[in-house]
């Protein structure tokens, strides 16, 4: 479904923006460990965004209710 592709794309954009914000704006305010935690969170956001994008692409080809539920969750 196109809504999942839009959600995934917006979420991916947000993860890139948050990663850049952490790398540039927060590097002087956070400890190395806190910055590593920030980057881990951004990585998780990016991986989940890719999953939503993939499910959106699959749902364009076949309407499977379990995949739709997985994308919403």
N, C-alpha and C positions, 0 to 999 in steps of 0.2 A: 504494500500500500504506500501511496505517495506520502502520507503523513509521517510514516516511520523514516522515510528518506529525508524529509525535512527536519524531523527531530534529531536524527543522527548527524546531519550536516551542521545544524546549529550547535549541538553538543560537541562536535569535533572542533568547531570554531572557538567555542568557549574554552575547551581544553588547551588549545594552542595559545589563546590569549592569557589564560591563567599561568601556563608554563612560562611565557615571556615575562609576565608580571613578577613571578617568583624569581626568575633568573636575574632580572634587572632592578626591580624596585625593592624587593625584600632581602636581597643578598647582604646588605649592610645592617639590616635590622634583626635578622634571625641567626641563630647558631647554625653550624654545619649540619648538625643532626636534625634540627627543625626544618632546614631547607631540604634535606634529603627526604623527610616525611612529606613535605609539600610536593616534591617531584614525584614521589610514589603515588600520591593521590591523583596528580595530573595524569600519570601513566595509566592508572586504573580507569579514569574518566575517558581517556583516548581509546583504550581497548574496548570498553563497553560501547562507546560511540560507533566503533567499527562493527561491532556485533549488531547494533540496531540498524546500521546501514545495510549490512548483509541480509538481515531478515527482511528489511524493506524491499530489497531487490528480489529476494526469493518469493515474497508475497505478491510481487507484480506478475510472476509467472504462474503461481499456483496458490489458491486460497485454502490454506490449511489452518484450521482454528487453533491448533496447538502452537503453531509458529506465531500467530497473531498474539496469543496470550503471552508467549515468551517475550515478544517485543514490548508489550505493554509493561510487563514486570521488569 
